[in-house]
Amino acid sequence: MTAGPPTFPDAFNMADYFVFSNIEAGRGDKAAILFEGGAITYAEVAENVMRVARNLIADGLLPEQRVLVCMQDRPEFAYAWFGAIKAGAVVTQINPMLPADDYVYYLDYVKPQFAFVDELSLPNFAKAATHTRYCAGGRNVMVVGGGKGSADFEAWKNRDAGDAAPWPTRKDDPAVWLFTSGTTGQSKGAVHCHFHFPFNTEVYAKRFIGVRESDVTVSGPRLFFGYATGTNLMFPFAVGATTVLFREQPTPELLFELIGKHKATVFTSVPTLINKMLQADAGARRDMGSVRFMWSAGEALPRELHERWDAAFGVPIIDGIGSAESFHIYISNRPGDVRPGSLGKLVPGYEAKLLDDEGNAVAQGDVGTLWLKGDSAALTYQSAYEKSKQHLRGGWIVSGDKFRQDADGYWYYEGRGDDLIKSSGIYVSPLEVENCLMQHAAVRECCVVGKRDGAGLEKPLAIVVLKEEARRAATFEAELIAFAKERLARYKAPHWVTFVDTPLPRNDRDKIDRKKLKAEHG
């Protein structure tokens, strides 16, 4: 019997759902976070979250004022993030490794009343704050590790906040902005309510995937990325599981070490990192027998890469797709039902339809624009009226992503609408061409974009990085084109191949920057 949609009371705060419910469930003494050789219990997390909330109120935070979190993956991220939410603020998180110019943009866009940063972010963050009115001079900036002109987070958090009490919140109140990946311009904040995150957690993490209290989670993607905020913080906390946090860069060697040391059962990854782990030296690899499944999202997972991972490790990859607008994954494979090459099935609790450019439903098997509806859909994009009208329509999310669905109900991602190439009058998915080229033994990575020929007609251009051991012969371009023509319709094969000697550029969510590559080579 299928469970009905989850419901939440009108008076509701998502920090209660994710953090304080564990105390009510008797898990206060259980390890919530493993970090740098120590364990932090749920009781300790709850205490620190409440201290942050009370001190924000004591310092004058008003309901729905904005709080910015800019930190590495460490316990203080959880204290600050959930603490601000518990206090009644609207919180957003950003990459702690950005240049100062980017922080100027985020400070001017978010207009935070308070900010939490750590020593990694402080130099560029402080420089940015001199060029904006917000958090200028270190005002209301709490720094993990301390910093000149700023309040030390520990001293601030542990002071006596008196009788300060968090502002009451309702389920429909705004709670979090999740930033888009910025593939078509500067990132915008998708505005989410308190209940959006628990809704997806219930229908996806708990019911569809089956996250367990006994799980131990490790993530390569960092917590500022909403994908990892879900899989490595909210999802484990929602069931009383344990998350492993670390500040270092997620190298394959470190991830193998942490998975083995902590007997991790759930691993969050992205295709780029999967590829790097497959290329790691044999001596760096560790047994992954404890891992019952691995998430992959953020960018398309080539079938060839999926199959190589299966052959090497046998750990099931749960490939899926989500977005900042939906909070998290809405189409996904699941343990026991993995179809390589597909993104799996629609998560119960969401509706989806595929429409053509005129708004008509497409035939089964044909490519159309995905329209998605569910109770985690963002309300709006902050300060982006036209973008909101275009992509958020009466509860429907219209992202511009192109999909097709087969007769068995499995969904296949074909790329963003503005990435598709119209070759010989027919749309070509760059992902299909890339997946084909990745099967060639000499190709390390590639990106396919559209380029105009001498007659002004668009044709596929493949930008290719070869493996180190591959020798680039004068005939290699023709060889790759012939390789593709043997496996694809001829109009889909690359018309040109450009070889580059450096890794393809990526954004801060580790997606290939197609826009930049098209500007440089298209």
C-alpha positions as CSV (number, residue, x, y, z in Angstrom):
1,M,0.0,0.0,0.0
2,T,1.5,3.4,-1.0
3,A,1.8,5.9,1.7
4,G,0.1,9.2,1.2
5,P,2.0,12.5,0.8
6,P,3.7,13.7,4.0
7,T,2.0,16.5,5.9
8,F,3.5,19.0,8.4
9,P,1.8,21.2,11.0
10,D,1.4,24.9,10.4
11,A,3.7,25.8,13.3
12,F,6.9,24.2,12.0
13,N,10.6,24.7,11.9
14,M,12.8,22.5,9.8
15,A,15.6,22.5,12.5
16,D,13.2,20.7,14.8
17,Y,12.6,18.0,12.2
18,F,16.3,17.4,11.4
19,V,18.0,18.1,14.7
20,F,15.8,18.2,17.8
21,S,13.7,15.2,16.8
22,N,16.7,13.0,17.5
23,I,16.7,14.1,21.1
24,E,13.0,13.3,21.4
25,A,13.7,9.9,19.8
26,G,16.3,9.1,22.5
27,R,19.4,9.4,20.2
28,G,21.1,12.1,22.3
29,D,24.1,10.0,23.0
30,K,24.5,8.7,19.5
31,A,27.3,10.0,17.2
32,A,25.8,12.5,14.8
33,I,29.1,13.7,13.3
34,L,32.6,12.1,13.0
35,F,35.2,14.8,12.5
36,E,39.0,14.7,12.7
37,G,39.3,11.8,15.1
38,G,36.4,12.8,17.3
39,A,32.7,12.0,17.6
40,I,30.0,14.7,18.3
41,T,26.7,13.4,19.6
42,Y,23.2,14.5,18.7
43,A,22.9,16.1,22.1
44,E,26.0,18.2,21.5
45,V,24.7,19.2,18.0
46,A,21.4,20.2,19.5
47,E,23.0,22.3,22.2
48,N,25.3,24.1,19.8
49,V,22.4,24.7,17.3
50,M,20.3,26.3,20.1
51,R,23.3,28.4,21.3
52,V,23.7,29.8,17.8
53,A,19.9,30.5,17.6
54,R,19.8,32.3,20.9
55,N,22.9,34.4,20.3
56,L,21.6,35.5,16.9
57,I,18.4,36.7,18.6
58,A,20.3,38.3,21.4
59,D,22.3,40.3,18.8
60,G,19.1,41.6,17.2
61,L,18.2,39.1,14.5
62,L,14.6,39.8,13.3
63,P,12.3,37.2,11.7
64,E,13.4,36.2,8.1
65,Q,16.5,38.3,8.1
66,R,19.3,36.8,6.0
67,V,22.2,34.8,7.3
68,L,25.1,33.7,5.1
69,V,27.2,30.6,5.8
70,C,30.6,30.3,4.1
71,M,32.5,27.4,5.6
72,Q,34.3,24.2,4.9
73,D,32.7,20.9,5.8
74,R,33.0,21.0,9.6
75,P,30.7,20.7,12.6
76,E,30.4,24.5,12.8
77,F,28.7,24.5,9.4
78,A,25.8,22.4,10.9
79,Y,25.7,24.5,14.1
80,A,25.5,27.8,12.1
81,W,23.2,26.6,9.4
82,F,20.6,24.9,11.5
83,G,21.0,27.5,14.3
84,A,20.1,30.3,11.9
85,I,17.1,28.3,10.7
86,K,16.0,27.6,14.3
87,A,16.3,31.3,15.1
88,G,13.8,32.1,12.3
89,A,16.3,33.5,9.8
90,V,16.5,32.8,6.1
91,V,19.9,31.1,5.5
92,T,22.0,30.5,2.4
93,Q,25.3,28.8,2.0
94,I,28.1,29.6,-0.5
95,N,31.4,28.1,-1.7
96,P,34.2,28.9,0.9
97,M,36.9,28.9,-1.9
98,L,35.7,31.8,-4.1
99,P,37.6,34.9,-5.1
100,A,36.8,38.2,-3.5
101,D,34.9,39.5,-6.5
102,D,32.4,36.7,-6.2
103,Y,31.9,37.4,-2.5
104,V,31.1,41.0,-3.4
105,Y,28.3,39.7,-5.7
106,Y,26.9,37.4,-3.0
107,L,27.1,40.0,-0.2
108,D,25.3,42.5,-2.4
109,Y,22.7,39.9,-3.5
110,V,22.0,38.3,-0.2
111,K,22.3,41.5,2.0
112,P,23.0,39.4,5.1
113,Q,22.5,40.7,8.6
114,F,24.9,38.0,9.9
115,A,27.6,35.9,8.3
116,F,29.5,32.8,9.4
117,V,32.9,32.1,7.8
118,D,36.0,30.2,8.6
119,E,39.7,30.8,8.3
120,L,39.8,29.5,4.7
121,S,37.3,32.1,3.5
122,L,38.2,35.0,5.7
123,P,40.9,36.8,3.6
124,N,38.8,37.0,0.4
125,F,35.6,37.5,2.4
126,A,37.1,40.4,4.4
127,K,38.4,42.0,1.2
128,A,35.0,41.7,-0.4
129,A,33.4,43.3,2.6
130,T,35.3,46.5,2.0
131,H,33.5,46.9,-1.3
132,T,30.0,46.5,0.0
133,R,27.7,47.9,2.8
134,Y,26.9,44.4,4.0
135,C,29.1,42.9,6.8
136,A,31.6,45.8,6.2
137,G,34.4,46.0,8.7
138,G,33.6,42.6,10.0
139,R,30.2,43.7,11.4
140,N,28.2,40.7,12.5
141,V,30.8,38.3,11.0
142,M,31.5,35.2,13.2
143,V,34.7,33.5,12.2
144,V,35.6,29.9,13.0
145,G,39.2,30.0,14.1
146,G,39.0,33.7,14.8
147,G,40.1,36.7,12.8
148,K,41.1,40.3,13.2
149,G,38.2,42.6,13.4
150,S,35.7,39.7,13.7
151,A,34.0,37.9,16.5
152,D,35.4,34.4,17.3
153,F,32.7,31.9,16.6
154,E,33.4,29.8,19.7
155,A,33.5,32.7,22.1
156,W,30.4,34.2,20.6
157,K,28.4,31.0,20.6
158,N,29.3,30.1,24.2
159,R,28.5,33.4,25.8
160,D,25.3,33.8,27.9
161,A,22.5,34.9,25.6
162,G,20.1,35.4,28.6
163,D,16.5,34.6,27.9
164,A,16.7,35.1,24.1
165,A,14.2,32.9,22.4
166,P,14.0,31.9,18.6
167,W,11.3,33.6,16.6
168,P,8.4,31.2,15.9
169,T,8.1,30.0,12.3
170,R,5.5,28.4,10.1
171,K,5.9,25.7,7.5
172,D,5.2,28.1,4.7
173,D,7.7,30.7,5.9
174,P,10.9,31.1,3.8
175,A,13.8,29.3,5.4
176,V,16.6,28.7,2.8
177,W,17.9,30.1,-0.5
178,L,19.6,27.5,-2.6
179,F,21.8,29.0,-5.3
180,T,21.5,27.8,-8.9
181,S,24.6,26.5,-10.6
182,G,24.9,29.7,-12.7
183,T,25.3,27.9,-16.0
184,T,23.3,30.5,-17.8
185,G,24.4,33.6,-15.9
186,Q,25.0,34.6,-12.3
187,S,23.6,32.3,-9.6
188,K,20.2,33.2,-8.2
189,G,18.7,32.1,-4.9
190,A,15.8,29.7,-5.2
191,V,13.6,30.5,-2.2
192,H,12.4,27.5,-0.2
193,C,10.0,27.1,2.8
194,H,10.6,25.2,6.0
195,F,8.6,22.2,4.9
196,H,10.2,21.8,1.4
197,F,13.3,20.0,2.7
198,P,11.4,17.5,5.0
199,F,9.0,16.8,2.2
200,N,11.8,15.6,-0.2
201,T,13.5,13.8,2.7
202,E,10.3,11.9,3.4
203,V,9.4,10.9,-0.2
204,Y,12.9,10.5,-1.6
205,A,15.5,9.7,1.1
206,K,13.3,7.7,3.4
207,R,10.7,6.0,1.2
208,F,12.3,5.8,-2.2
209,I,15.9,5.2,-1.3
210,G,15.7,3.8,2.2
211,V,18.3,5.8,4.2
212,R,18.7,4.1,7.6
213,E,19.6,5.0,11.1
214,S,22.5,2.6,10.9
215,D,24.0,4.4,7.9
216,V,27.4,6.2,8.0
217,T,27.6,8.8,5.2
218,V,30.7,10.3,3.4
219,S,30.6,12.9,0.6
220,G,33.0,14.1,-2.0
221,P,30.8,17.2,-2.9
222,R,31.0,19.9,-0.3
223,L,28.2,21.0,2.0
224,F,27.7,24.3,0.4
225,F,26.3,22.4,-2.6
226,G,22.6,21.7,-1.9
227,Y,23.1,18.1,-3.3
228,A,25.5,17.4,-0.4
229,T,23.6,19.4,2.1
230,G,20.9,16.9,1.5
231,T,22.8,13.6,1.3
232,N,25.5,14.3,3.9
233,L,23.7,16.5,6.5
234,M,19.9,16.6,6.2
235,F,19.2,13.0,5.1
236,P,21.4,11.3,7.8
237,F,20.1,13.6,10.5
238,A,16.5,12.9,9.5
239,V,16.9,9.2,10.4
240,G,19.5,9.5,13.2
241,A,22.4,8.2,11.1
242,T,26.0,9.4,11.3
243,T,27.8,11.7,8.9
244,V,31.6,12.0,8.4
245,L,32.8,15.6,7.8
246,F,36.3,16.7,6.7
247,R,37.8,20.0,5.7
248,E,40.4,18.8,3.2
249,Q,39.9,18.6,-0.6
250,P,38.1,15.4,-1.5
251,T,40.9,13.5,-3.2
252,P,40.4,9.8,-4.2
253,E,43.0,8.8,-1.8
254,L,41.4,10.6,1.1
255,L,37.9,9.3,0.2
256,F,39.1,5.7,0.0
257,E,40.8,6.1,3.4
258,L,37.7,7.6,5.1
259,I,35.3,5.1,3.6
260,G,37.5,2.3,4.9
261,K,38.2,3.8,8.3
262,H,34.6,4.6,9.2
263,K,33.0,1.6,7.4
264,A,30.8,4.1,5.4
265,T,27.6,2.7,4.0
266,V,26.5,5.6,1.8
267,F,28.8,7.6,-0.4
268,T,28.0,10.8,-2.3
269,S,29.9,11.5,-5.5
270,V,29.8,13.1,-8.9
271,P,30.9,11.7,-12.3
272,T,34.2,13.6,-12.3
273,L,35.1,12.2,-8.9
274,I,34.0,8.7,-9.9
275,N,36.4,8.9,-12.9
276,K,39.3,10.1,-10.7
277,M,38.7,7.3,-8.2
278,L,38.8,4.8,-11.1
279,Q,42.2,6.3,-12.1
280,A,43.7,6.2,-8.6
281,D,46.8,4.0,-8.1
282,A,46.0,0.5,-7.0
283,G,47.9,1.2,-3.7
284,A,45.5,4.0,-2.8
285,R,42.4,1.9,-3.2
286,R,40.7,0.5,-0.2
287,D,38.0,-2.1,0.3
288,M,34.6,-0.6,-0.3
289,G,32.6,-3.6,0.9
290,S,30.8,-1.6,3.6
291,V,29.2,0.8,1.0
292,R,25.7,-0.4,0.1
293,F,25.2,2.3,-2.5
294,M,26.7,5.5,-3.9
295,W,24.8,8.6,-5.1
296,S,25.8,10.3,-8.3
297,A,24.2,13.6,-9.4
298,G,25.3,17.1,-10.4
299,E,26.0,16.2,-14.1
300,A,25.2,13.4,-16.5
301,L,26.9,10.0,-15.7
302,P,28.2,8.4,-18.9
303,R,27.1,4.8,-19.2
304,E,30.7,3.8,-20.0
305,L,31.8,5.3,-16.7
306,H,29.0,3.6,-14.8
307,E,30.0,0.2,-16.3
308,R,33.7,0.7,-15.5
309,W,32.8,1.5,-11.9
310,D,30.6,-1.6,-11.6
311,A,33.4,-3.8,-12.9
312,A,36.0,-2.3,-10.6
313,F,34.1,-2.0,-7.3
314,G,30.6,-3.5,-7.6
315,V,29.1,-0.7,-5.5
316,P,25.7,0.3,-6.9
317,I,25.5,3.8,-8.3
318,I,22.2,5.6,-7.6
319,D,22.2,8.1,-10.4
320,G,19.5,10.8,-10.3
321,I,18.7,14.4,-11.0
322,G,17.6,17.2,-8.8
323,S,17.9,21.0,-8.9
324,A,18.1,24.1,-6.6
325,E,14.5,24.7,-7.6
326,S,13.3,21.3,-6.3
327,F,15.8,21.2,-3.4
328,H,16.9,17.7,-4.2
329,I,16.5,14.6,-6.4
330,Y,13.1,13.9,-8.0
331,I,14.0,11.3,-10.7
332,S,16.3,8.5,-9.6
333,N,17.5,5.0,-9.7
334,R,17.2,3.2,-6.4
335,P,18.8,0.2,-4.6
336,G,17.8,-2.9,-6.4
337,D,16.5,-1.1,-9.4
338,V,19.5,0.5,-11.3
339,R,19.4,0.8,-15.1
340,P,22.8,2.2,-16.3
341,G,22.4,5.0,-18.8
342,S,19.0,6.1,-17.3
343,L,18.2,8.4,-14.4
344,G,15.7,5.9,-13.1
345,K,12.1,6.6,-12.3
346,L,10.0,9.5,-11.0
347,V,10.0,9.7,-7.2
348,P,6.4,9.2,-5.9
349,G,5.2,12.5,-4.6
350,Y,6.3,14.4,-7.7
351,E,4.5,14.8,-11.1
352,A,6.2,15.2,-14.4
353,K,5.3,15.8,-18.0
354,L,7.3,16.3,-21.3
355,L,6.1,19.1,-23.6
356,D,7.4,20.4,-26.9
357,D,8.2,24.0,-27.7
358,E,4.5,24.7,-28.4
359,G,3.4,23.3,-25.1
360,N,2.0,20.0,-26.4
361,A,2.7,16.6,-24.8
362,V,5.4,14.6,-26.8
363,A,5.0,11.0,-27.8
364,Q,6.5,8.4,-25.6
365,G,10.2,8.0,-26.4
366,D,10.4,11.5,-27.9
367,V,12.5,14.3,-26.4
368,G,10.6,17.1,-24.6
369,T,11.1,19.8,-22.0
370,L,10.6,18.6,-18.5
371,W,7.8,20.2,-16.4
372,L,8.1,19.0,-12.7
373,K,5.7,19.6,-9.8
374,G,6.0,18.6,-6.2
375,D,5.8,20.1,-2.7
376,S,9.5,21.1,-2.6
377,A,9.3,23.5,-5.6
378,A,10.8,26.9,-4.9
379,L,8.5,29.9,-4.4
380,T,10.6,32.2,-6.6
381,Y,14.1,33.3,-7.5
382,Q,15.0,36.1,-5.2
383,S,15.2,39.5,-7.0
384,A,14.7,37.8,-10.4
385,Y,11.2,38.4,-11.6
386,E,11.6,37.6,-15.3
387,K,13.5,34.4,-14.5
388,S,10.8,33.4,-12.0
389,K,8.1,33.9,-14.6
390,Q,10.0,31.8,-17.1
391,H,10.9,28.8,-14.9
392,L,8.5,28.7,-11.9
393,R,4.9,28.5,-13.2
394,G,2.1,27.8,-10.7
395,G,3.9,25.1,-8.8
396,W,5.6,23.7,-11.9
397,I,9.3,23.9,-12.4
398,V,10.2,24.5,-16.0
399,S,14.0,24.2,-16.0
400,G,14.7,23.9,-19.8
401,D,16.1,20.4,-19.3
402,K,15.4,17.9,-22.1
403,F,14.3,14.3,-21.3
404,R,12.7,11.3,-22.9
405,Q,10.9,8.4,-21.1
406,D,10.8,4.8,-22.3
407,A,7.9,2.4,-22.2
408,D,9.1,1.0,-18.8
409,G,8.9,4.4,-17.1
410,Y,12.7,5.1,-17.0
411,W,13.8,8.6,-17.7
412,Y,16.8,9.7,-19.8
413,Y,18.5,13.1,-19.7
414,E,19.3,14.6,-23.1
415,G,20.8,17.9,-21.9
416,R,19.6,21.5,-21.4
417,G,17.5,22.9,-24.2
418,D,20.1,25.6,-25.0
419,D,22.9,23.0,-25.2
420,L,21.1,20.9,-27.9
421,I,22.7,21.1,-31.4
422,K,20.5,21.3,-34.5
423,S,22.5,19.4,-37.1
424,S,21.0,18.7,-40.5
425,G,17.7,20.1,-39.2
426,I,17.5,17.5,-36.4
427,Y,18.3,18.1,-32.7
428,V,21.4,16.3,-31.4
429,S,22.0,15.7,-27.7
430,P,25.6,16.5,-26.9
431,L,25.5,14.0,-24.1
432,E,24.8,11.2,-26.5
433,V,27.9,12.1,-28.6
434,E,30.0,12.5,-25.5
435,N,29.0,9.1,-24.2
436,C,30.0,7.6,-27.5
437,L,33.4,9.3,-27.6
438,M,34.1,8.3,-24.0
439,Q,34.1,4.7,-25.1
440,H,37.3,5.3,-27.1
441,A,40.3,4.0,-25.1
442,A,42.3,7.2,-25.7
443,V,39.7,9.7,-24.4
444,R,39.9,11.0,-20.9
445,E,37.1,13.6,-21.0
446,C,35.2,15.5,-23.7
447,C,32.6,18.1,-24.3
448,V,30.4,18.6,-27.4
449,V,29.1,22.0,-28.4
450,G,27.6,23.5,-31.5
451,K,29.7,25.4,-34.1
452,R,28.7,27.1,-37.3
453,D,30.4,25.9,-40.5
454,G,31.3,28.0,-43.6
455,A,27.7,28.0,-44.7
456,G,26.4,29.1,-41.3
457,L,25.0,25.7,-40.4
458,E,25.5,24.3,-36.9
459,K,27.5,21.1,-36.5
460,P,28.8,19.2,-33.5
461,L,32.3,20.1,-32.3
462,A,34.0,17.7,-29.9
463,I,36.5,19.3,-27.4
464,V,38.7,16.3,-26.2
465,V,41.3,15.7,-23.5
466,L,43.3,12.6,-24.2
467,K,44.7,10.2,-21.7
468,E,48.4,10.8,-20.9
469,E,49.5,7.6,-22.6
470,A,47.6,8.4,-25.8
471,R,49.7,9.7,-28.7
472,R,48.1,12.3,-30.8
473,A,48.7,11.4,-34.4
474,A,47.9,13.6,-37.3
475,T,45.1,11.3,-38.2
476,F,43.6,11.2,-34.8
477,E,40.8,13.7,-35.5
478,A,39.6,11.5,-38.4
479,E,39.9,8.4,-36.3
480,L,37.6,9.8,-33.6
481,I,35.0,11.1,-36.1
482,A,35.0,7.7,-37.8
483,F,34.7,6.0,-34.4
484,A,31.5,8.1,-33.7
485,K,30.1,7.5,-37.2
486,E,30.3,3.7,-36.6
487,R,28.1,4.0,-33.5
488,L,25.8,7.0,-34.1
489,A,23.7,8.4,-36.9
490,R,26.1,10.2,-39.2
491,Y,24.6,13.7,-38.5
492,K,25.3,13.2,-34.8
493,A,29.0,12.5,-35.2
494,P,31.4,15.4,-34.6
495,H,32.2,17.5,-37.6
496,W,35.4,18.7,-36.0
497,V,37.6,17.6,-33.0
498,T,39.6,20.1,-31.0
499,F,42.3,18.6,-28.7
500,V,43.2,20.5,-25.5
501,D,46.0,19.6,-23.1
502,T,44.4,20.8,-19.8
503,P,41.3,19.5,-17.9
504,L,38.1,21.0,-19.1
505,P,36.9,24.0,-17.1
506,R,34.2,23.3,-14.4
507,N,32.1,25.4,-12.2
508,D,32.0,25.2,-8.4
509,R,29.6,22.3,-8.5
510,D,32.0,20.4,-10.7
511,K,29.9,20.6,-13.9
512,I,31.7,21.1,-17.2
513,D,31.4,24.8,-18.1
514,R,29.8,24.4,-21.6
515,K,29.1,28.1,-21.9
516,K,32.8,28.9,-21.5
517,L,33.9,26.2,-23.9
518,K,31.4,27.2,-26.5
519,A,32.6,30.8,-26.2
520,E,36.3,29.7,-26.7
521,H,35.9,27.1,-29.4
522,G,32.4,27.3,-30.9
